[in-house]
């Protein structure tokens, strides 16, 4: 997978996360859950992007375990 393909996939994933969050209820608990989902679902792009093309993603995740 090239760096550009990885970037495209993570952006699409982030947009799907936002679509899901938009369907949550607009209550205090719904907003709390929505905020957490958006933060965790869109942070993947910030975590993976600097390493794209430098090493295999699988080995990168193994380092974090």
Buried (B, 14 or more C-beta within 10 A) or exposed (E): EEEEEBBEBBBEBBEEBBEEBEEBEEEEEEEEBBEEBBEEBBEBBEEBBEBBEEEEEEEBEEEEE
